[in-house]
């Protein structure tokens, strides 16, 4: 009889210990673990990567999910996740700084590897550049503007310096690069293919692109069946959907038949926003109030595509209102810097900390003639920075801290042996 009591006591004690272990594991999973899901909207089979468990900080798709089927990612607080389509952590990669209910059709079921990154959300870097504009290669009107070898080398220098910055600063602090417009000189397929090879295959970081006048407005009704402008808009749409953006001002219909062909319609501004910690970034493409309409034949889909690009003003107001309520510091990006009174009202209402733009190739860093001086009161300016161009071999590296940001100019003409020039410190409003 005593033996039976002891056995019961041990059984209860064992159940209690198992229960405590399971409860602690559940608490750890809830607090310390990032979850990778088989399906969108955080559903289906799940695999957890846990900061507290050194053995559960990496994911190998062929060991855990059939067909590497990651479709959504639920990040734990203060964690970041790098996911790549090759099992050794190479190939196409994305780093996620917030949860993604759907990683996008382009990358769905493609990630073979993932790992947690101890990212420093209170002290991190972002590069800002503009106008890679392949194969644009002249600095003055007297030079040849279509020297493909020269333009390729200049862009390779940019790529090598960016990859070296990533290596030197580490993925714990370097969050990627914003490219503020004119990705190509004209949007032709061979130009786009070169841009993609450079800035998506050779560059090993997140790329947040915007489109400029050379990508879209210059090409409307000035390229065979509008393929140049359409190509760049569809690239932007597909790429943005693979970034864990907060908001994307985009709408499309399904494909439908209307005599004499299949059709599909795209609308809104194609602007988007994303958060990294307390910094709220917005990409507005050509400029905030840009509008255009065109249509063209989509040979690959055997249909006619229609584009109605609308002003981002209404979307921007709602986006910044929500970010302001959450206490975010706001950074705007677009290609052609300039302000209408309506845009100035939005900037003042939500106290934007800085604007990064491009278009004027020879300017890099803060530009006095675009900066809004004393915009928020005496001594409280809204600085405007331009991102240079590949042909001038310069762009910016910005370090974001809790209440300010530091700006440096990167000289990329020596590739990986880049040079940094400190240009000053600015407040985050």
Steps between C-alpha positions, in 0.01 A plus 500: 500500500775754584662409168174586321482838678860572406427403140200732491706777655773454239238493223348826620842657540600388150179642354562826682858521370392417144225759526744764621744415221222525239373824650849649505552385142173663397597823676841489332336437163266791552769742620822389329405314185443602141256271317527390136170385350422270211206714380408868487338686790706298753327168436593138433810319619727717716869500588637718781840669522576592860751754623540324835583165336829495308390180327184659360634814332531360148251345259579259216199466273570151368517370858182659635248589225421331173606718202654764730144628544538817709215737413466720809730613781398610849789682668543514875562849644850641435598213271592505131511208257712438192359248252678375184411273210820292520564262793843652571352846559584637155295581191199730524457616860266729692531636850172549687468770764130448562250218451388410148158339451603410145857514370386558141446277200856548373654341814218272616625147577857596402688550827735211580672671791415751771672631812433743781700825497564693823422826321560829684175691446629797703820552300506391136614609152324544166660601169324753276588534133334598175541487124693183422335569162680229300654561244512878562871583521554873436559787741462776241311547175830467310554137605361174366200415719476139383833338585385163630840381623561821695147499647532134599829564683360803680203299622725206593698744717177598675412133553842406634503791744149419624588134552817607684294727726271206576800284582668764717193621689328160516139402444440585864521870404484544120140490374548540124478766230232739375530583128312821426416474135640470148593138535549490124556753221185409311343180636594284201523128572880485464540798734267350757680164477831673576348688795351175635827312464683776689260601775319174567741220415834655593380714791455304824247709692146637497437744214220759534461647148300793370434590138611829341427692183739283296311189616146620441400857400759541220384173348122541489399497133869507407584128496358212294146427629606667826698192600774705672275675753286188549808283559626726777160529671452123502852447634429742785171327580657153509801611705307703758280199569812306608598767754320504833348839431254663734279649228495484118282744305417260219193346341445264209205324345501138404559414136175524308383488140363806329491501121738469329746366764575397855562801726635590842494838676745645753441815703602719797841655564716188559645679806592282797626525857690282745620516861834416655465549873377855562594625153217517245623508139281599204579454129298734272670423166526782243346770723201499739235647267611330176213376280496322165294265285604256232432154365701247305512143382641249749651238269589255779139490628328547160290788632479880503609667825359836609675729751344794685764651729338728757632760744628352826369792704193330652684176574797692644279694740348180641836323515675782686206554734524142623880511526481825699250351743751223568780749566703406192771722350412557133740487204363572150656384173427598142686586180440865401522721807251784519192608690151617421309685772284189553806285561655761731185486715540123541871531581431763765201319650691177560846651560707305251864464611664491156443455127734296280478548125709487181474623140782760515794267440787717622342577840547267795421580861290788635402761241439848635279614211248220569517490882202663673668732749331572836210288378398389849604817680826690554795269439273202425564420136373228266821388324494366146777265385579393145646158426753575226532260207706199400681709238631732776590203725337637816204421726413531871525285809263602780519381860169516687513525879226565755467879456729593209661375181854538366569546128817397316584509130637177355755532220473174304752548218734246664226241547539305824771747612241772550560832672262658754466876543307620805241766409319568827236407758129581479207465744226240472170677566 
